[in-house]
Structures are given as structure tokens and as C-alpha cells.
Amino acid sequence: MSTSDEHEGTVEALIQAFAMIIVSEVGDKTFLIAAILAMSNPRLTVFAGALGSLIVMSILSAAMGHILPTLIPKRWTQLAAAGLFLVFGFKMLMEGRAMGPGNEKMEEEMKEAAEEIEEDDAKHDGTGTVENGEVIPLEEMEEGGRPKDGHSHAKKRTGGSLVEGARNFCSFFLGPVFVKAFVLTFLGEWGDRSQIATIALGAAHNAYLVAAGTIIGHSCCTGAAVIGGKYISTKISVRNITLGGAILFLLFGVIYLYESFAEWTADEIPIPMN
């Protein structure tokens, strides 16, 4: 491979990873979680916690993608990447076409993000508990005759003591706001479309470049969220972003499909002997 081809591959990996994050994360639940937390907490702390979580997620996802070509031939990983991007692209296209001109989808995501933060507060600051998706204050539990320190509650507390201990330990050194932003962002991002797409990009390109591109993209999105996420969410068109993301993902799918076929063709062409 020539130097120009290597440079082109470097730029392609960075641009694809960056663009994928921008179209996937703007207005997403993790974007809105950072925006809501920043309204009542120090913005820099929320930014550090959310971005720290996304950096860890980006490195893990790119590393997972890097491992795949060592287990599966590259032409198969590129074919799988093409399939994933085409499926995501068509799915986003259908979602975008089904959306109305308003921001109902954004309002729904905002409500879900607020509920997740409220549930996390109820679980970890001692103000209540969560049953069937509803936050129940301790006062209502006592009035309803449910014992505060009953046997079943004690079993749940014992089962989650290790997780709670680790969280409290981290909160002591890093602060509860940082840990809350980190944990909620990590849980919201795990298994998300952008994580799977990062794995696919890591399998098709240099994992370090993919991780760098996604981290830059997450930095921009998280920064925008904590500075003016609530305002941005009311001004952007989720429908247009979804349709634009669909076009981008479909384009990625076609590119990787072409590269996969190129790999197959290159393997079938005999190398001339001198």
C-alpha cells in the first residue's frame, strides 16, 4: 500500500467514525441525559463524567472490532459491516419517514431521559425505590404499610451491596455527579446503534483511528449537550437528522459491500510467478 493510500485510509476512518457519531448521538438519550444533568449540576463535572464514559465505550467497541478480523477473515468482517450499516440505514429511513414534522420523538426521548435520572436518584440517594418503573417515595412506602427494612428489601439491598459499594467508593473520590453522569451514559450507550457501528468500523479500519474519530465526535456532542442541550433539542429537526443519518449509513453499507467484493476478487486473482 502506498503512502497516499495509507493517508486516504486514515482520513476515511476518522471522517466515517466522526460522522457516524454526530448523526447517531445528537438528540439521542445519552445526549439528553447530559443536557438534563447539566441544568442542575456543574457543567464541567457532567461533561467529564459523560465523556469519560463515552471514551471508555469507544475504546472497548473499537477493540472488539479490532479482534474480529483475527478470528474471521477480513472479507467476512467487511461483509458483516456492510450488512449492519444497510440494516441500520433502512431502519433509520423508515423511522424518519414515519416521523411527523414536529418534535414528538425528541419530547419522548427527553421524558425517558428524565425518568431514568429520577429513578437513579431514587435508588441511590435514599429518597425512595422503584417498582414497576414507578418511583415510590419512602414516605408512601411507610404509609402503605410496606416495611422500610423488610426481609425482601434486605435481600435486594444485600444483592446489590457490592455494586453500591463500588459506586459509593468512586463517588467519594470523583463526586456523585461525576459518577451519576458516567453510569447513566454508559448504561444508555451500551448496545446502542452507535456502539455496534463503532465495532463494525473497528473491524474494517484501524481501531486506533476509529476510537479517535468516535471520541472526537462524542466530545463535540457532549459539549453541545451540557452547554445548550435543552435549547438545541427544541431547535433541531429529529426527522431531518434521522433521514440524514439513514443516507450516511446506507452509503457506508454500499462502500463496505464494494470493499468486501474487492477482497473476494483479489483472493481469486492468481499472483503471476516470475
Sequence and secondary structure as in RCSB ss.txt:
>XXXX:A:sequence
MSTSDEHEGTVEALIQAFAMIIVSEVGDKTFLIAAILAMSNPRLTVFAGALGSLIVMSILSAAMGHILPTLIPKR
WTQLAAAGLFLVFGFKMLMEGRAMGPGNEKMEEEMKEAAEEIEEDDAKHDGTGTVENGEVIPLEEMEEGGRPKDG
HSHAKKRTGGSLVEGARNFCSFFLGPVFVKAFVLTFLGEWGDRSQIATIALGAAHNAYLVAAGTIIGHSCCTGAA
VIGGKYISTKISVRNITLGGAILFLLFGVIYLYESFAEWTADEIPIPMN
>XXXX:A:secstr
  HHHHHHHHHHHHHHHHHHHHHHHTTSHHHHHHHHHHHHS HHHHHHHHHHHHHHHHHHHHHHHHHHHHHS HH
HHHHHHHHHHHHHHHHHHHHHHHS SS HHHHHHHHHHHHHHHHHHHHHSSSEEEETTEEEEHHHHHHTT  TT 
HHHHHHHHHTHHHHHHHHHHHHHH HHHHHHHHHHHHHHTT HHHHHHHHHHHHS HHHHHHHHHHHHHHHHHHH
HHHHHHHHHHS HHHHHHHHHHHHHHHHHHHHHHHHHHHHHHHS     
